[in-house]
């Protein structure tokens, strides 16, 4: 009986962990429409907390942008 209870609790803990991981907001990226005067830095500052350099890195990775990439109004960016 005790082993059965422990097994049920372990399975429940894994199930709850999987649900929490799948709903943590890290799923589908948001599509952002670039506005005039937007920069990767300004988008990173408004979208991500903390160091904007990390946000710029995320934006570059998600959108396959190089260091010298220029944004154009109307351009679509994925915001991870």
Contact map, one row per residue, 1 for C-alpha under 8 A:
11111000000000000000000000000000000000000000000000000000000000000000000000000000
11111100000000000000000000000000000000000000000000000000000000000000000000000000
11111110000000000000000000000000000000000000000000000000000000000000000000000000
11111111000000000000000000000000000000000000000000000000000000000000000000000000
11111111100000000000000000000000000000000000000000000000000000000000000000000000
01111111110000000000000000000000000000000000000000000000000000000000000000000000
00111111111000000000000000000000000000000000000000000000000000000000000000000000
00011111111100000000000000000000000000000000000000000000000000000000000000000000
00001111111110000000000000000000000000000000000000000000000000000000000000000000
00000111111111000000000000000000000000000000000000000000000000000000000000000000
00000011111111100000000000000000000000000000000000000000000000000000000000000000
00000001111111110000000000000000000000000000000000000000000000000000000000000000
00000000111111111000000000000000000000000000000000000000000000000000000000000000
00000000011111111100000000000000000000000000000000000000000000000000000000000000
00000000001111111110000000000000000000000000000000000000000000000000000000000000
00000000000111111111000000000000000000000000000000000000000000000000000000000000
00000000000011111111100000000000000000000000000000000000000000000000000000000000
00000000000001111111110000000000000000000000000000000000000000000000000000000000
00000000000000111111111000000000000000000000000000000000000000000000000000000000
00000000000000011111111100000000000000000000000000000000000000000000000000000000
00000000000000001111111100000000000000000000000000000000000000000000000000000000
00000000000000000111111111100000000000000000000000000000000000000000000000000000
00000000000000000011111111100000000000000000000000000000000000000000000000000000
00000000000000000001111111100000000000000000000000000000000000000000000000000000
00000000000000000000011111110000000000000000000000000000000000000000000000000000
00000000000000000000011111111000000000000000000000000000000000000000000000000001
00000000000000000000011111111000000000000000000000000000000000000000000000000000
00000000000000000000000011111100000000000000000000000000000000000000000000000001
00000000000000000000000001111110000000000000000000000000000000000000000000000111
00000000000000000000000000011111000000000000000000000000000000000000000000000111
00000000000000000000000000001111100000000000000000000000000000000000000000011110
00000000000000000000000000000111110000000000000000000000000000000000000000011110
00000000000000000000000000000011111000000000000000000000000000000000000011111000
00000000000000000000000000000001111101000000000000000000000000000000001111111000
00000000000000000000000000000000111111000000000000000000000000000000000111000000
00000000000000000000000000000000011111000000000000000000000000000000000110000000
00000000000000000000000000000000001111100000000000000000000000000000000010000000
00000000000000000000000000000000011111110110000000000000000000000000001010000000
00000000000000000000000000000000000011111110000000000000000000000000001000000000
00000000000000000000000000000000000001111111000000000001001000000000001000000000
00000000000000000000000000000000000000111111100000011011000000000000000000000000
00000000000000000000000000000000000001111111110000000000000000000000000000000000
00000000000000000000000000000000000001111111111000000000000000000000000000000000
00000000000000000000000000000000000000011111111100011111001000000000000000000000
00000000000000000000000000000000000000001111111110110010000000000000000000000000
00000000000000000000000000000000000000000111111110000000000000000000000000000000
00000000000000000000000000000000000000000011111110000010000000000000000000000000
00000000000000000000000000000000000000000001111111010010000000000000000000000000
00000000000000000000000000000000000000000000111111110000000000000000000000000000
00000000000000000000000000000000000000000000000111110000000000000000000000000000
00000000000000000000000000000000000000000000100011111110000000000000000000000000
00000000000000000000000000000000000000001001100111111111000000000000000000000000
00000000000000000000000000000000000000001001000000111111100000000000000000000000
00000000000000000000000000000000000000000001000000111111110000000000000000000000
00000000000000000000000000000000000000001001101100111111111000000000000000000000
00000000000000000000000000000000000000011001000000011111111100000000000000000000
00000000000000000000000000000000000000000000000000001111111110000000000000000000
00000000000000000000000000000000000000000000000000000111111111000000000000000001
00000000000000000000000000000000000000010001000000000011111111101000000000001111
00000000000000000000000000000000000000000000000000000001111111111100000000000000
00000000000000000000000000000000000000000000000000000000111111111000000000000000
00000000000000000000000000000000000000000000000000000000011111110000000000000111
00000000000000000000000000000000000000000000000000000000001111111000000000001100
00000000000000000000000000000000000000000000000000000000000111111100000000000000
00000000000000000000000000000000000000000000000000000000001110111110100000000000
00000000000000000000000000000000000000000000000000000000000100011111100000000000
00000000000000000000000000000000000000000000000000000000000000001111100000000000
00000000000000000000000000000000000000000000000000000000000000000111110000000000
00000000000000000000000000000000000000000000000000000000000000001111111000000000
00000000000000000000000000000000000000000000000000000000000000000001111100000000
00000000000000000000000000000000010001110000000000000000000000000000111110100000
00000000000000000000000000000000011100000000000000000000000000000000011111100000
00000000000000000000000000000000111111000000000000000000000000000000001111100000
00000000000000000000000000000000111000000000000000000000000000000000000111110000
00000000000000000000000000000000110000000000000000000000000000000000001111111000
00000000000000000000000000000011110000000000000000000000000000000000000001111100
00000000000000000000000000000011110000000000000000000000001000100000000000111110
00000000000000000000000000001111000000000000000000000000001001100000000000011111
00000000000000000000000000001111000000000000000000000000001001000000000000001111
00000000000000000000000001011100000000000000000000000000011001000000000000000111
